[in-house]
């Protein structure tokens, strides 16, 4: 239960990192203020694929807003 709770707060669990390397890259770019189109251009994805990754990231972190993800990135030294 603690691992599930930690994941909902945007923390890594004992079983491994919360986000994979591509998701971390997308969050890093988001924290720099890039749009979905700009992020897609950086990582060679379509804007829709970036949006899908962001949806997965929001599900994993429990953070519903883009601004909250950017703050989370700063707090977890992703940026």
N, C-alpha and C positions, 0 to 999 in steps of 0.2 A: 504494500500500500504506500509506503514511503517513496518508493521509486516512481510510482504513478504520480504521486503528489509532486515530487520534484520535477518530473517532466512537464506537468501542467504549469509550473512556475518558470519554465524556461531553463531548467538546470539539467545538467547531464546526469544520467543514472549510473549505477555501478556497472551495468552491463555494457556501457560504451558511450560514445559521444551522442549528443542529442541530434545534431545535424551532420550530414555527410559533407564531403569537401566541396561539392558543387553547390549545395545549399548554403554553405558558409560563404562561398564566393559571391553568390547572389545577394545575401544579406549584407556583405561588405560593400558591394556596389550600391545597394539601396541606401545604406547609411551615408554614402557620399552624395546622395540627392539625385541619383540617376533615375530616369523614367524606365518603364518596362521596355520600351523600344531601345533606349540607350544601353540598358543591361543586356538585352538580347544581342545587340551588335558586338558587345564586349566578349560574350561567351558563345557566340555563334548559334543562338537559339532564336526562334520566333518570339515575338512579344507574348503570344498565347502560351508558349511553353514556359516562359518566365512567370506568367501569371499562375500557371499550374504549380510550379515550384513554390511560389509564394503562398499559395493555398496550403500546400503540404507543410511548409514551414510554420504558418500560423496555427495549423492543427497540432503540430509537434510542440510548439512553444506556448500555445494557449493565448497568444497575443493577437487580437482581432484587427488591429490597425497598423498601417504602414509606419506611422510615427513611433508606435510602441516597439516595432521591430528595430527601428533605427536606434532607439534608446537602449534596447536590449543588446544590440551589437556593440554599442559604446561601453556598456557595463561589463560585457564579457570579452572585451579586447578583440573583437572581430574586426572592427573598423581599423 
